[in-house]
Amino acid sequence: MQVQNATADVTGVPALQSSGLLAYSAAIKRFGFLERGREQQLAQRWQERRDKSATDELVTSHLRLAAKVARGYKGYGLPIADLIAEANLGLVIAASRFEPGHGARFSSYAVWWIKATVHEYILRSWSLVKIGTTAAQKKLFFRLRGEMRKLAGETAAMTPEIAQAIADKLEVTARDVIEMDSRLCGDLSLNARVGDGDRSTEWEATLVDDAPDAEEIVAEHDETSRRTSALRAAMEVLTERERRVFEARRLAEPPVTLEQLASELSISSERVRQIETSAFAKVKRATIQGARAGNDAMAA
């Protein structure tokens, strides 16, 4: 199965763009859910014989799941049809990689891939200038609306108090929270007046600027680039599965749980832990060797 062609290569999937959302939603309801045993049989056929009809059936039976997950991201200002198309792409990837025999349901495995492809699409669509470049800022991008609902309900507007509370929880600055909220809704300004009468001031003036100076920024950038290059080179020693576990457990923020990875990879949690330990040891050895080689080159 060619993943790049997404559901265009899956026989029987309705054409979303041409049919419209209502027609598409009605069309995918005709595909029934699968029993656990049937899922395992289809996955076995794909693994052993590369039977495309098997993955087609896995995909079509879970189109409603993909659409449901995609609709959960409609608040990012992107076309819902495109979100569903990306979710379907994740579904195709999951179907092509699902391994039978480990007892996991396909839906549990597929949800991770669906969310991953939708997240990637959203990040591509919102430039890094808009959402920030750090892991903390990306977490803020995806969690801001949910945190606001928890603190102030569905319709509450951003206030300095809410911004500070979210900033403390997500380990960013209040300025980051306010600017991200402004980018997501397009109707707020750091220059808005807060307070009453003569005591009012611009919102921006209430925020503490903890940003480092230019020299610190350059030094941190150089150090980060060096470490990133070293880590990327060290990770070349890992297999595809080791790389996935290492990134999810050691680099993701927050880390993916052992149970989630076990479900995704159709293996036990203990096996995931063993892979994580082995992968970390490999990366550590490769990093040390790379550092020694770099020092030798500088000395020469």
N, C-alpha and C positions, 0 to 999 in steps of 0.2 A: 504493500500500500504506500503510495506517495503522499506523505503527510503534508507537503507543501500545497497540494491541491485541496486540502481540507475536505469538506463534505461534498465537494463537486465530484469526487471520485467514488462516493458512496451511493450505491444503487438504491433508488427509491426515496431519497431525501427530497422534500419539497424545495423548490427554488424560493428562497426567502425574499430577495429583492423584487422579483417579478410578481409574487403572489400577494405581498403585503402581510403585515403582522397578524391581522385577524385570520386571514386565510391560512397562513403558516401555522398558527396556533391550533386551528381546527384540524389541519392536515396531520400534524404530528401526534394527535390523540389517537389516531388509528393504530399506532404501533403499541402492542401490549408489552407489559413488563415480563421479564424472564425469571424462571426459577433458578435457584443456585446451581442445580445440576446442569441445566441447559447452558448457563454461563461458562461452566467449566468445560463442557463439551466443545463449545465454540472456540474458546481460547486454545484448547488442545489441537483443534483442527488448524488453527492459524499457526501455532508453534511448530507443528509437525509437517503440514503440507502447504503452508502459506495460502490457505483457502480464503480468498478475498470475500466470498459470500459470508463467511463466519464473522469477520470483523464488521461487515456491513450490518449484520443482524445485531451485533453488540451495540453498534453506534445508534441505529434507528430506534432501538428499544429504550435508549436513554436520552433521546432528544429533548424530552420534557424536562429532565433533570438539568441539562445544559441551559435551556431557556430560563428556567427558574433561577439558576445561579447568576446568569447574565443580567436579569432584571434587577438583581440586588445592587448593581453598579450604575443604575440609570441616573444617579445624582451627580455624575461627573461631567454632564453636559455633552455626552457623545451619543451618536445615533444608536438606538436600541437594536436596530437591525445589525449594525456592525458588531456590537457587543455579543449578540447571539451567534454571529458568524465566527467570532474568535472563540467563544465557548465551544462551538461545534468542532473547531480545530483541536482544542484540548481533548475533546472526547475521542477524536480520531487517533491522536497520539496515544491516549490511554489504551484504546482498543488494540493498537499495534504492539504495545509493550506489556500488556497484562499477562501474567504467568499463572497457569492453572496449578492446582494441587496443593495450595497453601491455605485454603479455607476462607480467604478474604472474598467479600462480595465485590463485584466489579464497580458498583456505584461508589463505594468507599474509596476505591483506588482512583476512579475517574475524577472525583470532585477536586482532588489536588491539582491534576493537570488542567482541568477546566479553569480553576481560579488562577493558576500560574499564567496561562495564555491570556486571560482577560487582563490581569495585572500588567503584563508586558505590553499589551495593546494600549492600555491607559497611559503607561509611562512613556510610550513612544508618541502618543498624541499630545500629551502635555509636555512641553519642552522642559529640560532640566533647569532652565532659567526660571520657569514658573514654580516648579515643585522643590527646588533645592537639589543639592548633590550628595548629601550625607544620608546614611541609613536612617538616622533619627528623623530627618525632614521627610523622607519618603514614608516612614511610618506615620508621621503626622498627617501627610496627604491622605492616606487611606483611612485613618482613624478619627480625624477631626470631627466629622459630622456625628459619628456614634458617641463620642465623648460629650459633645454638646447636648445631645438628647438625654444622656444620663444625668447631666448636671442641671439642665434648665428646661427640658421638655422639647417638643417638636418645633414650636414656633418662636422660641426665645431668640433674641438677638445677642450678638457677642457683646460682652462688657469687659472692662479691665479685670474684674474679679474672676469671671469665667475663663478669660484668657490665661491668667496666672495659674489657676487651678489645673487647666489642661497642660500648660507648660511644665508644671512641677511633675505631673504624672508621666508625661511622654519625654521628659528630659530634654526639652528645647527651651528657647526663650519666649517670653510673652510676645515680643515683637514678631517672632516666627509664627506664632499662632494667629495673630491678628492679620499679618500679611497673607498667610495661607487662606484664611477665611475670606479675605478680600478678593483673592484670585478665584476662589471657588464660586463666590456669589456675585462678584463684580459691583457691589454697591456700598462698600465701606471705605473709609479713608483714615489714614493715620493723623490727618489734620482736622478731623472732626472735633468739635468742642465738647468737653465733658465737665461736669460740675455746674454750680448754680451762680448766676449773676457775675459779680466782680471776681469771684473765685474760680470761674471757669478757665480752662486751659486746653491746649491741644492735646489729644490723646497721646501723641508721640512723646510729649514732654513727661508723661507719667511713667514711661518705660526706661529702665536702666539699660544703657548700652554696654554690654560686657564684651564687645567684639575686640579681638587682639589688634595690635598695630600692624603696619605693613610688613615690618621685618619678621614678626612672628608668623604672619600668614605665609610668607615666602619660605621660611625655614620649615614650617609644618608641611607645606606642600611638597618640598623636596624630600623630606623624610618619609611622608606618606607614599610618594611615588616610588622611592627606593624599596620600601617594604612591600608595596603592591607588586612590583616587578619580581622581587625575590620569591614572594608567595606564589605568584603565577607560574614561575619557572619550576618551583618545587612541586606544584600540583600536577605537573606533566607525568610524574611517576605513578600516578593513581589510575586505576581502571575507571570505567564510566560509573559503575555502581559505587566505588569508593569515593569518587569525586562528589557524587550526589549526596552521600551520607556526610562527608566532611563539610561540604558547603552548608547543608541544612543544620548540622549540629554545632559547627564551630564558627560559621560566618553569618548565618541568618540572625535577624533581630526581630522578635525573640527566636530562640532556637526551636526547630521543629522537634516534637517529642518522639521518643523511641517508638511509641505505639502508632503514631501517625506514619512514620517511615516504614514500620513493619507492615502496615496495611497497604501503603503505596507500593512497596517492593515485593509484597506477598511472601514475606519471611517472618521469622519470630523476632520479638523485641531483643532477645538475648543475642541473636545473630547480628542485628543492627549495631548493638553495643560493641560486639567483637570487631565488626568492620570499622566502626568509628575509631577504636583504639589502634587498630592496625594502620589505618590511613593517617592518623595523627603522627604515629611513630615514623612512617615513611616520609611525610612532609617535613618533620623536624630534622631527620637525617639529611634530606636533600637540601634544606635551608642552610644547615651548618656547613655542608660541603660546598654549597654555592658561595657562602660568605668567605670561606677559606680560599676558594679559588679567586674571589674578587680581591682579597687582601694580597695574595701572591702576585696578582697582575699589577696592583698598585705599587708593590715593593719593587717589581722588576722595572 
